[in-house]
């Protein structure tokens, strides 16, 4: 079957835009093909700094013919309706129409046959539309062509369009169209410097091979593999180890079409700067990788660069040029670092009085005071020294005002740790300066030091409560203050460090720091909203770990009492294991049966069946056995829950299975005697109440 080859050749496309652009091109073309009835076999898109390319194979040579029926007016309808029907369907007379019988009358039906078009004709129609409507994040309109102003918005000036279509055994046809004076053809170009001559291509296999011969590696992944392998080999040859950086690798592979890896160096004196600052300097300014000594784990005075050309001198000039740029950058970083160390962290804090955190939440200085107070209150919960937690919270944000962090924001926190250690702060205080931002995402680690935990929780809770109080909550996909990430951070800390936190309790503990005069009613409403937000985040976190959402729902809020984050997870784990057993499955069925009967009878009688059953009305041994089991299980399960031994609580629940099974087998709940019926319904309610000590089984799906 035929294959499409499309290439859009332009000036340099920014590296950050290439992957999405390739994906957008593939999606837009294939969606249009399918919409036109041209179902293909496979498609793959590519990007280099100077081109977007797409191959789609297995496209039918022609659209299928379409046959449709169109219903017209009733027989005997007005002449105007009949004429409109004939005109719309292309029929010459009603003799060409069918008649369809219907209970509402007989109607004319037109059979319309639409012959399919050649696929190349369809492509010539859809490709220009896709190119003109391509969703670049930023685009430009450039100079005139043939005396007319340019009309195409593209990321950079577009120079050529290659578009061919055909089967493997024949010469392909050009998909003919023009965009802003650029006509399609079979001509592309190789490497800008090493092979700039035009290249005639036919189909994808031929195209990819000729580009490689012209010093262009089309596949971005292939370029990444070359860069990574060569960089590792270059470092290994000198007894060193490459510091891998996937984000930088992605970017660098988008800057070159023919990667050539080289190594440069800088003066030893710059190794006095923290490794992270060296790496940030070299990475941000020159897009180079750093290298470490595998024996010490420390950086060396080497770096790895990726050029886009095989230089005649073996790359000596390129390496020297990079060294010439990196040297003053490192000199600046060294100056910033040494200057920062001359001023203590606490001496920077008065500047925060003039820096607004948020117009409705006050200055950074006010926020720091709130975090200090909250960290002091949280410290005993996490086993942290109160004085150290308060000191760490006092200093944690100070490095935001340093020169190094001003130049490299990504090292905030880390520099706070270095500066704190340099001025003799306690190691836990220094660690908290860095770790209080953690975890910043699912791949980031959770702090381990108790002082760090206290400050990390205080920082996140202050942010969450503050924005909740001023009603700046996340909506839909918008979360400008990263509140979802902050909540997930609190949840991960609670779960991974075994701290049972209660979101509503945290809010009520801290809300008066923002609203001392808040009413109990308003505080309750804000607390409900805050709790629901955390519950939703917890469900997301657990669902990503493969936990069923209905199990989470069943343990979140029992008897109107909030369940802690850690307790929720432990209950869910124990409940999940219990429901995998036969006892669990059968007890769930029995409890659901009891709940269903109660629901029906409560609706019928318009009342609930609360209150203790009357033991004197038990007429059957199964009733007595169930009542006795409920009493014993309730006591045992409640004691286990109080100790947070949820596995033991589930084991206690399992003891209900035999008497529940026997009850439903031998006892008729809706007895003719009204008092006996009411008593038995109360006994069913006792089952429901007893099991709610560990979970609301009515929310669990079968």
Helices and strands as residue ranges (DSSP letters): E 2-10, H 15-35, E 42-48, E 51-59, E 66-74, H 79-89, G 94-96, E 98-102, E 105-114, H 119-132, E 158-166, E 173-174, E 178-179, E 182-185, E 187-189, E 198-200, H 204-213, H 220-237, E 241-242, H 246-253, E 260-265, G 268-272, H 275-286, E 289-292, E 299-307, H 316-340, H 345-348, G 349-354, E 356-358, E 362-363, H 364-382, H 386-395, G 398-401, H 403-407, G 409-411, H 414-422, H 427-435, H 450-469, H 483-496, H 503-510, G 511-513, H 520-544, H 549-556, E 557-558, E 561-562, H 565-579, H 582-605, G 615-617, H 621-642, H 646-654, H 656-666, H 674-691, G 697-699
